[in-house]
Amino acid sequence: MRGLRRQQRAERDAHLRRLLSDGSPIKEAARAVGVDVKTVRRLLRGPAERSRRTSKLDPFRPLITKRVCEDGWTAVLVLNEIRALGYAGGSSILKDFVRTLRPKAVRRPHLRFETGPGVQGQVDLSPYEVLLAGAPVAVVCFSFVLGFSRWQYVHFVRRADVHAVCYGHVLAFTAAGGVPAEIRSDRMKQVVLESHRHQVVFHPLFEALARHYGFRAVPLAPGYKEGKGKVENPFRYVEGNFLLAHRREGFQDLADLNEKALTWLRTTAWARCHGTTREVPAERLAGERGQLLPLPATPFEAAQVEPRLVGDDFCVAWATNRYSVPPEFAGHPATVRVLDDTLTVLIGGQVVTAHLLRETRHQRYILPEHEAAFRAHSTSRHVLREQFLRLGPAAAAFEAGLIAEHGGAAGYHLARLLALADRVGAPRVGEALRHAVRYGAFDAPAVARIVEGKTDQAMTAPAAPGPLPQHLHEYLRGVGEHQRPVRDYQRCLDTPGEEDDRGQ
């Protein structure tokens, strides 16, 4: 009714202006329209200037205008900033002012529909550009929304292939604690390979995902956005609240982006009062979870998995590039798992390394720790060390002395000693090493001389000056009568500093 009266008044004033412009006096114009003369005079004077009341928002209007018009902020983000600066007013007056700054969007009408708990979920993708390590990078946001609770899950990827889309479903189902009976999405190529009049051909991997979790996939007709409006609208919330708040500082990498997105979901998106349901999505999900399909015992494997053989260069091949593994696994069969921009190598069912997937071709990527391990075992000395230490308890001490005395040439001596052990036996060389350590003879020829002069009995180091050893008595007796008597040699051993003139 008020709108009708306002329209009638506008038509009356327009009629009066036409009469006055044609030269009719004020009184005649008033009689012709049926109004008082004062009304005509008031129309000629124009609207009275009324003094505008001051508002708590007035000191912040320049900042609000800049944030909304130049930075593209939403009213919620602006409210948080000006409250931190001392604004004590409400949000309604702010939102009314923000509406005057933005052009009014044209919307086509559609019928809103609601679903019961556990009945429906909606999935969609949206591209964005974010700062990763200070550089703008194109990413794709996977979004999943439960229709009843409006609970949302987001995950960012660089390439939204079928593996990434299926993995997003797995993460969303795990976080929600269940699976809806039906999931709606566009006929994106990651879901539908071919569209016919009465049926579609699903991607085999996505079809396997649907069978694994037991949900019914519903690809919508092209252009029918209203069929999944519950997931379309939250993209504006992701962009205008989460991404906009981090637009200046950006993110360290994709993992940091997803970690911050998950924190934002827990603290903001799931904890806010939803504008349509007027309830908190996390609380509403708690009531919906009992109606969701239970999760299977094992999650769906959404990654691309292929067998590989680790080459002699301790690398595995993927898409013409080669990625390193620890050098000790050279020649081993391995399993390569590619998902979420990461290449993971498993050997014996255990993860041995992970690489960031590269977009180059015919390149070789060696992790620093793998190169360090290779260099530590690449010289002959390090290659032969394990075999040499098996020669006996004295091998370690001999090796230390060998390295101290010969440095980089130590590998040459180790190789000669191992060859000697193959010829005469490891126990014999091990005993010779013990003598060589005692005498400080750290080289292969010295050990070889000890081995050649060694009898079947254990060799012992020479004792301190004292009684003549028995084997020396036996040696001196067999050298002939022209030699000195044994007692003279005994005296030399007892008094090494004295000379004997006998026999001269």
LUMMARSE-220409 format. One line per 10 residues: number of its first residue (from 1); their letters; for each residue z, x, y of C-alpha. Coordinates in steps of 0.02 Angstrom, whole numbers. Last residue first. Layout:
<atoms>
NUM	a	Z X Y | ...
</atoms>
This chain:
<atoms>
504	qgrddeegpt	857 6856 -2993 | 936 6787 -3152 | 1105 6780 -3076 | 1110 6774 -2886 | 1175 6595 -2880 | 1163 6508 -2712 | 1295 6390 -2643 | 1266 6227 -2544 | 1238 6113 -2695 | 1406 6155 -2775
494	dlcrqydrvp	1429 6039 -2929 | 1242 6007 -2950 | 1201 6188 -2935 | 1340 6231 -3058 | 1265 6110 -3185 | 1096 6192 -3160 | 1175 6359 -3197 | 1265 6288 -3349 | 1097 6231 -3420 | 1038 6411 -3433
484	rqhegvgrly	893 6462 -3325 | 718 6448 -3399 | 633 6581 -3504 | 710 6508 -3660 | 595 6354 -3665 | 576 6185 -3579 | 653 6079 -3715 | 836 6111 -3677 | 807 6068 -3495 | 741 5893 -3535
474	ehlhqplpgp	885 5852 -3653 | 1013 5908 -3527 | 923 5804 -3391 | 930 5651 -3506 | 1118 5671 -3520 | 1150 5670 -3333 | 1236 5828 -3268 | 1415 5792 -3216 | 1440 5755 -3031 | 1339 5742 -2870
464	aapatmaqdt	1313 5556 -2830 | 1209 5458 -2953 | 1022 5446 -2958 | 960 5266 -2964 | 948 5185 -3133 | 798 5141 -3238 | 821 5019 -3379 | 768 5087 -3548 | 588 5060 -3605 | 540 5210 -3504
454	kgeviravap	480 5211 -3323 | 369 5350 -3258 | 216 5238 -3237 | 317 5094 -3163 | 401 5206 -3035 | 232 5278 -2986 | 160 5102 -2967 | 306 5052 -2857 | 272 5199 -2743 | 86 5161 -2740
444	adfagyrvah	120 4979 -2686 | 223 5016 -2531 | 402 4998 -2473 | 494 5150 -2543 | 666 5123 -2467 | 754 5207 -2614 | 856 5054 -2664 | 712 4937 -2626 | 596 5041 -2736 | 722 5038 -2878
434	rlaegvrpag	732 4847 -2875 | 543 4836 -2860 | 526 4940 -3018 | 633 4813 -3111 | 520 4673 -3052 | 365 4772 -3102 | 431 4787 -3280 | 484 4605 -3289 | 312 4545 -3222 | 207 4629 -3357
424	vrdalallra	102 4788 -3367 | -71 4725 -3318 | -34 4558 -3232 | 111 4640 -3142 | -4 4778 -3078 | -123 4645 -3009 | 26 4565 -2923 | 74 4735 -2852 | -101 4766 -2784 | -107 4592 -2701
414	lhygaagghe	65 4619 -2623 | 10 4788 -2553 | -144 4713 -2469 | -43 4567 -2400 | 76 4688 -2314 | -66 4755 -2208 | -19 4639 -2063 | 148 4727 -2039 | 162 4886 -2142 | 343 4941 -2122
404	ailgaefaaa	431 4780 -2074 | 318 4677 -2186 | 352 4789 -2336 | 538 4790 -2302 | 543 4600 -2302 | 433 4593 -2458 | 548 4714 -2550 | 700 4608 -2507 | 613 4451 -2571 | 550 4535 -2729
394	apglrlfqer	720 4603 -2780 | 771 4442 -2869 | 619 4447 -2983 | 430 4440 -2996 | 426 4256 -2944 | 432 4304 -2760 | 257 4379 -2778 | 178 4214 -2832 | 248 4120 -2682 | 199 4259 -2563
384	lvhrstshar	18 4275 -2615 | -52 4142 -2494 | 65 4198 -2357 | 10 4379 -2369 | -172 4331 -2388 | -171 4241 -2220 | -199 4050 -2208 | -26 3985 -2245 | 55 3984 -2073 | -113 3949 -1992
374	faaehepliy	-133 3791 -2095 | 41 3729 -2052 | 10 3759 -1867 | -156 3667 -1877 | -73 3518 -1962 | 65 3513 -1831 | -62 3517 -1691 | -162 3369 -1761 | -341 3413 -1805 | -484 3300 -1748
364	rqhrterllh	-661 3343 -1804 | -811 3264 -1717 | -973 3193 -1787 | -967 3037 -1679 | -850 2982 -1539 | -757 2816 -1530 | -592 2887 -1591 | -457 2801 -1693 | -284 2865 -1646 | -223 2959 -1797
354	atvvqggilv	-88 2933 -1929 | -18 3051 -2060 | 60 3063 -2234 | 93 2878 -2270 | 151 2861 -2451 | 59 2766 -2589 | 15 2926 -2680 | -77 2987 -2526 | -93 2869 -2377 | -192 2906 -2220
344	tltddlvrvt	-175 2793 -2067 | -311 2768 -1937 | -251 2671 -1784 | -347 2562 -1661 | -258 2405 -1727 | -308 2436 -1906 | -389 2570 -2013 | -313 2616 -2182 | -378 2770 -2274 | -323 2796 -2453
334	aphgafeppv	-316 2973 -2524 | -373 3077 -2673 | -309 3256 -2659 | -424 3406 -2629 | -325 3471 -2480 | -153 3390 -2481 | -60 3552 -2440 | -154 3562 -2275 | -62 3411 -2198 | -195 3281 -2152
324	syrntawavc	-336 3298 -2025 | -464 3171 -1964 | -653 3189 -1982 | -781 3090 -1884 | -943 3014 -1954 | -865 2838 -1961 | -714 2900 -2060 | -700 3063 -2157 | -539 3140 -2220 | -481 3314 -2171
314	fddgvlrpev	-392 3460 -2257 | -544 3574 -2226 | -562 3582 -2415 | -592 3396 -2409 | -468 3254 -2437 | -553 3123 -2546 | -567 2946 -2479 | -530 2769 -2537 | -557 2624 -2414 | -444 2498 -2326
304	qaaefptapl	-493 2396 -2173 | -333 2316 -2117 | -288 2132 -2133 | -179 2148 -2286 | -91 1979 -2293 | 97 1986 -2296 | 190 1985 -2463 | 307 1851 -2531 | 214 1712 -2444 | 282 1635 -2282
294	pllqgregal	344 1456 -2292 | 236 1316 -2218 | 314 1254 -2057 | 421 1096 -2050 | 588 1189 -2053 | 528 1301 -1912 | 504 1154 -1793 | 687 1133 -1747 | 711 1318 -1712 | 543 1317 -1623
284	reapverttg	611 1194 -1495 | 753 1313 -1455 | 633 1459 -1431 | 513 1349 -1330 | 650 1295 -1206 | 631 1111 -1164 | 549 1011 -1025 | 406 976 -1147 | 273 991 -1013 | 338 1124 -893
274	hcrawattrl	421 1228 -1026 | 599 1283 -984 | 600 1472 -999 | 671 1574 -1144 | 517 1595 -1253 | 406 1653 -1110 | 537 1753 -1016 | 657 1865 -1113 | 582 1862 -1287 | 399 1849 -1235
264	wtlakenlda	420 1981 -1099 | 498 2100 -1225 | 351 2071 -1342 | 229 2106 -1200 | 323 2265 -1157 | 303 2327 -1335 | 121 2273 -1340 | 80 2370 -1181 | 180 2523 -1239 | 81 2525 -1402
254	ldqfgerrha	-82 2513 -1304 | -39 2664 -1198 | 74 2717 -1055 | 65 2552 -964 | 19 2496 -788 | 123 2542 -635 | 31 2428 -514 | -22 2284 -626 | 143 2268 -717 | 202 2104 -635
244	llfngevyrf	24 2039 -637 | 9 2068 -824 | 165 1967 -865 | 166 1824 -740 | -8 1778 -680 | -105 1847 -827 | 9 1786 -966 | 37 1619 -876 | -149 1596 -849 | -174 1630 -1034
234	pnevkgkgek	-45 1494 -1067 | -174 1361 -1016 | -300 1397 -1154 | -175 1394 -1298 | -114 1217 -1270 | -289 1166 -1217 | -355 1186 -1394 | -461 1029 -1414 | -481 1022 -1225 | -595 1174 -1236
224	ygpalpvarf	-733 1079 -1324 | -876 1187 -1261 | -938 1237 -1434 | -868 1125 -1572 | -697 1173 -1636 | -660 1282 -1787 | -522 1198 -1890 | -441 1316 -2017 | -323 1234 -2141 | -167 1334 -2181
214	gyhralaefl	-115 1401 -2352 | -55 1575 -2303 | -160 1675 -2426 | -302 1547 -2428 | -318 1552 -2238 | -316 1743 -2239 | -449 1748 -2375 | -559 1636 -2266 | -529 1754 -2120 | -586 1902 -2227
204	phfvvqhrhs	-738 1808 -2294 | -795 1753 -2119 | -811 1565 -2125 | -976 1473 -2152 | -977 1310 -2055 | -1011 1131 -2104 | -1097 969 -2054 | -1233 1026 -1936 | -1226 1210 -1976 | -1129 1353 -1898
194	elvvqkmrds	-1136 1529 -1971 | -1016 1677 -1970 | -861 1583 -1913 | -691 1665 -1886 | -723 1837 -1809 | -886 1771 -1739 | -791 1647 -1631 | -811 1464 -1672 | -665 1425 -1561 | -493 1400 -1635
184	rieapvggaa	-380 1269 -1713 | -248 1306 -1845 | -182 1174 -1964 | -30 1163 -2078 | 72 1277 -1966 | 137 1441 -2040 | 316 1507 -2046 | 447 1624 -1975 | 374 1622 -1800 | 374 1813 -1786
174	tfalvhgycv	297 1833 -1959 | 165 1700 -1928 | 119 1779 -1761 | 106 1955 -1835 | -3 1894 -1978 | -114 1792 -1861 | -138 1945 -1749 | -185 2046 -1903 | -322 1920 -1941 | -391 1938 -1765
164	ahvdarrvfh	-380 2129 -1771 | -469 2136 -1940 | -603 2015 -1880 | -645 2125 -1732 | -556 2110 -1564 | -576 2290 -1509 | -448 2361 -1388 | -303 2255 -1448 | -163 2157 -1363 | -44 2040 -1454
154	vyqwrsfglv	24 1874 -1392 | 140 1745 -1472 | 177 1575 -1398 | 303 1438 -1438 | 238 1274 -1364 | 362 1186 -1480 | 243 1054 -1547 | 74 1138 -1530 | 122 1310 -1593 | 31 1439 -1487
144	fsfcvvavpa	-60 1598 -1541 | -139 1719 -1416 | -242 1876 -1449 | -266 1972 -1287 | -418 2086 -1275 | -416 2254 -1186 | -531 2341 -1060 | -455 2502 -993 | -421 2553 -813 | -349 2730 -809
134	gallveypsl	-170 2775 -759 | -106 2805 -935 | -169 2632 -983 | -202 2521 -831 | -258 2347 -878 | -423 2252 -886 | -419 2084 -973 | -515 1990 -1106 | -451 1825 -1181 | -442 1772 -1363
124	dvqgqvgpgt	-390 1604 -1438 | -279 1526 -1570 | -200 1353 -1586 | -65 1293 -1705 | -42 1121 -1780 | 68 1014 -1890 | 232 1108 -1903 | 321 988 -1785 | 218 837 -1732 | 64 843 -1623
114	efrlhprrva	32 791 -1443 | -129 735 -1360 | -186 743 -1180 | -345 647 -1138 | -464 736 -1020 | -510 728 -836 | -618 864 -757 | -528 980 -643 | -581 1044 -472 | -462 1175 -407
104	kprltrvfdk	-389 1159 -233 | -415 1314 -131 | -255 1415 -113 | -149 1444 42 | -94 1264 65 | -34 1260 -116 | 76 1413 -81 | 167 1316 56 | 206 1172 -61 | 262 1295 -195
94	lissggaygl	382 1378 -73 | 453 1212 -15 | 483 1165 -196 | 564 1332 -246 | 725 1317 -148 | 796 1415 -3 | 911 1566 2 | 783 1704 33 | 874 1872 45 | 748 2005 -3
84	arienlvlva	781 1985 -190 | 750 1800 -164 | 585 1849 -83 | 530 1944 -238 | 580 1817 -370 | 501 1674 -272 | 338 1771 -255 | 330 1796 -443 | 359 1611 -475 | 235 1557 -340
74	twgdecvrkt	98 1657 -424 | 32 1820 -357 | -151 1849 -315 | -122 2013 -223 | -222 1971 -67 | -202 1783 -43 | -39 1752 -135 | 57 1913 -101 | -9 1929 76 | 28 1748 122
64	ilprfpdlks	202 1761 47 | 239 1918 148 | 181 1835 309 | 280 1675 268 | 444 1766 230 | 534 1742 396 | 482 1556 398 | 543 1508 224 | 717 1461 280 | 631 1331 389
54	trrsreapgr	633 1292 574 | 592 1115 622 | 425 1084 703 | 428 1011 878 | 315 862 889 | 159 866 997 | 103 688 1023 | -61 638 945 | -204 604 1067 | -191 540 1245
44	llrrvtkvdv	-339 422 1217 | -258 347 1063 | -96 319 1158 | -196 228 1293 | -275 114 1163 | -107 76 1082 | -33 41 1253 | -169 -89 1283 | -105 -188 1134 | -218 -221 987
34	gvaraaekip	-342 -356 941 | -500 -250 922 | -600 -339 1056 | -447 -370 1164 | -399 -186 1164 | -579 -133 1201 | -585 -256 1345 | -419 -190 1415 | -473 -7 1402 | -639 -34 1488
24	sgdsllrrlh	-797 -25 1379 | -910 123 1420 | -997 151 1251 | -876 295 1214 | -731 175 1235 | -805 53 1110 | -842 192 983 | -667 264 1002 | -591 92 973 | -690 69 812
14	adrearqqrr	-634 241 746 | -454 196 786 | -469 35 688 | -547 124 536 | -406 254 536 | -276 116 547 | -354 26 399 | -351 186 295 | -168 218 336 | -127 39 291
4	lgrm	-214 58 122 | -124 222 86 | 43 141 119 | 0 0 0
</atoms>
